[in-house]
Amino acid sequence: MCFEIDAWNSLDHSGWSVLAKGFAGEVVAEEEIEQLSALPVRPWSHPELREIWVRIVIEELTGRRIAP
């Protein structure tokens, strides 16, 4: 699985990009789900429909900064 996150500042044309590659799997242990559910993160789209936690075991992590 790949997971990418980026940021871009249109005022000074700068930004960054990070790419994580690895294997994904569903978190099924109740104790872990309780811990994860207590974190201050929520899906932006239909949070009431999102009840599955997925873990990425990262094997490769790359990134770059985009300078103005």
N, C-alpha and C positions, 0 to 999 in steps of 0.2 A: 504494500500500500504506500501511496505517497500523500503527504499532507504539506500544503504550501500556504504560507501567510506572507502578505506583502503590505507595505505602506508607501504612500506617495504624497509628496507635498507639491501641489501644482504652483504654488507661489515661487518657490526657488528651484523647482524641477529636481528635487532630491528624493531619496527614498531608500528602501531596503527590501530584500526578499530572502526568505529562509525556506528550505525544502528538506523535509524529513522523509527518509525511505526506510521501510521495514515491514514487519508483519503485524496484522491487526487481528484482534480477537475480542469477543464479548466478555465483559466482566460479569461473572455470575456469583461470586462469593457475597453473601448478604452483608457481611461486615464491611467489605470494600465498598459496596453500593451505598451503604449508610454514610461512610466517610466521604465519598464522592458527592453524594446528594447534599451534604452540608456545605460544600464549597460555594462561593458567590459567583457561580457561572450558570447561565441559562441560555437555551437556544433562542435565537431571535425570531425564528419562524415556528409558530404553533407549539409553544413550550408544553402545552397540555397533552400533546401527542407524543412527546419524546420521553421515553422511559428506559432506554437502553444505553448503557455506558460501553464505550469501545476503548481498548488500550492499544497503543502502538508501541511495539518493541522496536526501537530505532536502531538500524544497522548503519545508516549513513546520514550525516547531517551536513548540509552545505548552506552557504549564504553569501550574499553580496550586498554591498552598500552602493547606492547610486548617488554619486556626488553631483552637485550643481554644475 
